[in-house]
Amino acid sequence: MLSDECIYLRRLEQTDLDRTWAWVNDPAVYLKIGVQAPVSRSAQLQWFERLDRSAERLVLAICLNEGDVHVGNVSLDSFESRHRTARLSIFIGDGAHRGRSVGSRALALLAGYAFDFLNLHRIWCKTTAGDARIARFYEQLGFQREGVLRQHEFVDGRYVDKVLYGLLRGELRRVPPTP
Ligand SMILES: CC(C)(COP(=O)(O)OP(=O)(O)OC[C@H]1O[C@@H](n2cnc3c(N)ncnc32)[C@H](O)[C@@H]1OP(=O)(O)O)[C@@H](O)C(=O)NCCC(=O)NCCS
C-alpha cells in the first residue's frame, strides 16, 4: 500500500470520475496541468476506459486517511523503458486541501513507488515559469530545475515559459511534517 501517516494512494476508480471531472474543469487546475478544458463527461469516460486497459499511464487517487476522502490525483506517463524515465503530474482538486502538505506527501509516495517498485531512474515534469510556490513545492522534495522551455505553451491568452524539473533516483528529500 502506498501510504504514510496522513494519506494513501490507490488506483483511480470509475466511481471517482464525477469528482475528477469537476476538478479538471476548474481553471485553478486545468490552467496549471495543461488539460484541454472543457472536458465532457463522455470524453472523460473514454479516457478512463483507455486508462484502465493501458500500461502507458498510471493515475492514482490521493486520499486522506482520515475519512477516506479523495482530494486529488497524481499520475505517471510518457514512460521510456530503455531510459527508465517517466513524466509526472499532480493536482489537489479541492482548494481547501491545498497548502497542507498533501501534495508533498503524495509526490514523495509516488517518487518512492517510481524508483523502488517500477525501477525508474528519473521522473520529470513541466511547470509554469514564475510561480514561486510551485518552484518551492518541487525543490523542497529534491527536484532540480533543469531548464526553461521558452513560450512553450499558450495559456489563458498568452504564451508562457515552462520550467522543467527532474528528480533522479536517490535525490528525494524527506517530506517536512504537517504544520
Ligand atoms: C501544486 C500542488 C499540487 C501542491 O500541493 P499542496 O498540497 O498544495 O502543497 P504542499 O502543502 O505540500 O506545499 C508544499 C509547498 O508548495 C507550495 N505551494 C504550491 N502551490 C500551492 C498552493 N496552491 N497552495 C498552497 N501552497 C502551495 C507551498 O508554498 C509549500 O511550500 P511552503 O511549505 O514552503 O509554504 C497543489 O497546490 C495544486 O494542486 N495546485 C493546483 C494544480 C497545480 O498547480 N498542479 C501542479 C502543476 S505543475
The ligand as an SDF file (V2000), in Angstrom:
LIG
                    3D

 48 50  0  0  0  0  0  0  0  0999 V2000
    0.7980   22.3300   -6.5560 C   0  0  0  0  0  0  0  0  0  0  0  0
    0.0540   21.4330   -5.5860 C   0  0  0  0  0  0  0  0  0  0  0  0
   -0.0130   20.0040   -6.0990 C   0  0  0  0  0  0  0  0  0  0  0  0
    0.8580   21.4540   -4.2630 C   0  0  0  0  0  0  0  0  0  0  0  0
    0.2050   20.5950   -3.3400 O   0  0  0  0  0  0  0  0  0  0  0  0
   -0.1130   21.1710   -1.8830 P   0  0  0  0  0  0  0  0  0  0  0  0
   -0.6460   20.0640   -1.0650 O   0  0  0  0  0  0  0  0  0  0  0  0
   -0.9500   22.3970   -2.0390 O   0  0  0  0  0  0  0  0  0  0  0  0
    1.3480   21.6010   -1.4450 O   0  0  0  0  0  0  0  0  0  0  0  0
    2.0030   21.3940   -0.0230 P   0  0  0  0  0  0  0  0  0  0  0  0
    1.0530   21.7600    1.0670 O   0  0  0  0  0  0  0  0  0  0  0  0
    2.5980   20.0430    0.0140 O   0  0  0  0  0  0  0  0  0  0  0  0
    3.0430   22.5420   -0.0420 O   0  0  0  0  0  0  0  0  0  0  0  0
    4.3540   22.4140   -0.3680 C   0  0  0  0  0  0  0  0  0  0  0  0
    4.8280   23.7530   -0.8500 C   0  0  0  0  0  0  0  0  0  0  0  0
    4.1860   24.0590   -2.0550 O   0  0  0  0  0  0  0  0  0  0  0  0
    3.7760   25.4160   -2.0670 C   0  0  0  0  0  0  0  0  0  0  0  0
    2.5100   25.5420   -2.8090 N   0  0  0  0  0  0  0  0  0  0  0  0
    2.4630   25.3980   -4.1470 C   0  0  0  0  0  0  0  0  0  0  0  0
    1.2290   25.6490   -4.5900 N   0  0  0  0  0  0  0  0  0  0  0  0
    0.4440   25.9180   -3.5270 C   0  0  0  0  0  0  0  0  0  0  0  0
   -0.9230   26.2570   -3.3590 C   0  0  0  0  0  0  0  0  0  0  0  0
   -1.7690   26.3620   -4.4090 N   0  0  0  0  0  0  0  0  0  0  0  0
   -1.4050   26.4450   -2.1270 N   0  0  0  0  0  0  0  0  0  0  0  0
   -0.5680   26.3460   -1.0880 C   0  0  0  0  0  0  0  0  0  0  0  0
    0.7370   26.0310   -1.1850 N   0  0  0  0  0  0  0  0  0  0  0  0
    1.2550   25.8320   -2.3930 C   0  0  0  0  0  0  0  0  0  0  0  0
    3.6850   25.8770   -0.6510 C   0  0  0  0  0  0  0  0  0  0  0  0
    4.2290   27.1690   -0.6440 O   0  0  0  0  0  0  0  0  0  0  0  0
    4.5050   24.8860    0.1170 C   0  0  0  0  0  0  0  0  0  0  0  0
    5.7240   25.4650    0.4250 O   0  0  0  0  0  0  0  0  0  0  0  0
    5.9430   26.0490    1.9110 P   0  0  0  0  0  0  0  0  0  0  0  0
    5.6320   24.9030    2.8570 O   0  0  0  0  0  0  0  0  0  0  0  0
    7.3340   26.4570    1.8800 O   0  0  0  0  0  0  0  0  0  0  0  0
    4.9750   27.1560    2.0420 O   0  0  0  0  0  0  0  0  0  0  0  0
   -1.3870   21.9600   -5.2970 C   0  0  0  0  0  0  0  0  0  0  0  0
   -1.3300   23.2180   -4.6820 O   0  0  0  0  0  0  0  0  0  0  0  0
   -2.2460   22.0220   -6.5390 C   0  0  0  0  0  0  0  0  0  0  0  0
   -2.8340   21.0350   -6.9030 O   0  0  0  0  0  0  0  0  0  0  0  0
   -2.3240   23.1810   -7.2210 N   0  0  0  0  0  0  0  0  0  0  0  0
   -3.1540   23.3040   -8.4200 C   0  0  0  0  0  0  0  0  0  0  0  0
   -2.6700   22.4120   -9.5930 C   0  0  0  0  0  0  0  0  0  0  0  0
   -1.1750   22.5450   -9.8360 C   0  0  0  0  0  0  0  0  0  0  0  0
   -0.6200   23.6290   -9.7590 O   0  0  0  0  0  0  0  0  0  0  0  0
   -0.5410   21.3930  -10.1320 N   0  0  0  0  0  0  0  0  0  0  0  0
    0.9030   21.3320  -10.3750 C   0  0  0  0  0  0  0  0  0  0  0  0
    1.2080   21.6120  -11.7960 C   0  0  0  0  0  0  0  0  0  0  0  0
    2.9650   21.6360  -12.0450 S   0  0  0  0  0  0  0  0  0  0  0  0
  1  2  1  0
  2  3  1  0
  2  4  1  0
  2 36  1  0
  4  5  1  0
  5  6  1  0
  6  7  2  0
  6  8  1  0
  6  9  1  0
  9 10  1  0
 10 11  2  0
 10 12  1  0
 10 13  1  0
 13 14  1  0
 14 15  1  0
 15 16  1  0
 15 30  1  0
 16 17  1  0
 17 18  1  0
 17 28  1  0
 18 19  1  0
 18 27  1  0
 19 20  2  0
 20 21  1  0
 21 22  1  0
 21 27  2  0
 22 23  1  0
 22 24  2  0
 24 25  1  0
 25 26  2  0
 26 27  1  0
 28 29  1  0
 28 30  1  0
 30 31  1  0
 31 32  1  0
 32 33  2  0
 32 34  1  0
 32 35  1  0
 36 37  1  0
 36 38  1  0
 38 39  2  0
 38 40  1  0
 40 41  1  0
 41 42  1  0
 42 43  1  0
 43 44  2  0
 43 45  1  0
 45 46  1  0
 46 47  1  0
 47 48  1  0
M  END
$$$$
